[in-house]
Amino acid sequence: MSIVENTDGALRPIEGRAIATALGPRPVMAIGTVRDGRANFAPAAFCAPLSYDPPLATLGLKPTSFTCKILEQTGACTLSTVDTDAAEAVLWCGSHSGRTADKSEGFPCAWTEGESPLPYPRNALSVMEARVQSITEAGDHRLFILEITEAATRLPHTKEGRLATEPTLLCLEHSTFACAWQIS
């Protein structure tokens, strides 16, 4: 089956990043990992919920990224949503490698408590601690299935009892952002 162009020419073929853009917007996630006691952050937009019970999420990372290597080795990370004030830090962290840069320069960090503390952006809206359940090759990315072991948020609830998403930073496409807002 192929998609047939409308008679008015409104549809045109897309591929690669344009497909990801068409599947958006998605929340920007700040992925926090630790190596040799040092915090590392990477922005990711390929992250989505997978299951409510147990709480599972998917995360896609390029296999060449420093964060991917750390996550494969340690099996643990934090997933954090951030607000629109973090757009500059997201761009900075996304354009510098943790192999050579201290990513806590982009995101001032806080640490989870417990036996193996993990970093997260100090001003995160929501923070989830996650453990790797499985890793699968997925095209030009590695797909991590993560179990959320702890989760907390600063976001309020709406009058309907749902978690408010405003002012979560959304990725429209690479380096292009928007803000989540509620329609009442």
Helices and strands as residue ranges (DSSP letters): H 17-22, E 26-27, E 29-35, E 38-44, E 47-51, E 56-61, H 66-74, E 76-81, G 84-86, H 87-94, G 103-105, E 109-111, E 119-121, E 126-138, E 141-153, E 169-173, E 176-179
